[in-house]
Amino acid sequence: MDGKKKGMEGGQVLDGSDIMELVENKEVFSKYVDDKFEKLDCDNDGKLSVKELQPAVAHIGAALGLPSKGSSPDSDHIYSEVLNEFTHGKEEKVSKSEFKEVLSDILIGMAAGLKRDPIVILRIDGEELHEYINSPTFETDMILLFSETASPDETVYDHIVKALQKLGVDHGLPPISDSWVMSNIVQPALESCTQDCTDDQQLSSSQETFLEEFKKVLEKIVERLKEQPVIVAHTENTYDGSAIKNLLANKFETDKVLNSVLETLPRDKHGRISKEYLRLALDSLAPSAGLPPYGAIAEMDKIINDVLKMVDADDGKLVKEDEFKKLLLEILASIMLQLEGNPVSVSTNSVVHEPLADPSSFLQTSTS
């Protein structure tokens, strides 16, 4: 399978399969490691510091088509998660053999993150927006929008700005919440229509004027996008409880995951575990249960908090390991039932402000 599939009208889907193809080819990966280690070992001491590892991870991410660090919260989470996991916050240097192991784990971690939450890289160049403007649905959509949101005290300009906020990447418009997009794409288009749509004419008197002027603004945006295409990292995920259901259906896998999580939790001298660690344990097994990290999605946090409250997770009571496991299973089952009844869908769109690198420039070894 190609790691850059087509998706969302021709966008590239980064699902991590390219990364796994590299890591699983032992001969190619060994040459790759030798080549990269030599380039990264700036002081030629035969070891790499954490400082030297950090740009390596950033460069790998860029070469694979991930948005640069700081561009997308989704990719940033992948960067920080894998780096922290393997550095453990220590400022120790690693040898080439350690680097190979760490790099392999980092790449596999990235691949796992992308498999779980693929990132679609979209190039928005005005073509899709142009098609939408000239489609039969455009005028119908805008009339409906006008009727729902029009206010007597707004000018045409005010309502055009409001209407722009209702459009998104599905219509071929990059996120206008991004300051660069607003300054370089949207604002110039709005300024070109200043004369016509910022006067005192009130919306209540002219739906037709709004449609006419809004279309002009969008056509100007199309022109700007043709000149300056915008790259957007798009992610979407629906949490419907199916991953939890699959996990719980496999008793062997469930026990394996729970035992792995419990091994890391502190206990008292009698081997009991405080219920206050239920939240930590749940976050540790989140990847296996198809759940996002706690704090990443407000709607999911609310569901988790309600379920934890239901089992009095914060009462500080000490329980035996078996009871702790039962509580975790009860929590997972409750979350699953809530998500089955009311799935949580999340999508993000982040503008990538640096050109995407050619994967071959980093993922291939140099030839001599």
Beta strands, then each sheet from edge to edge (+ up, - down):
strand 1: 4-7
strand 2: 11-14
strand 3: 119-124
strand 4: 230-239
strand 5: 273-274
strand 6: 318-319
strand 7: 344-352
sheet 1: 1+ 2- 3+ 4- 7+
sheet 2: 5+ 6-
end
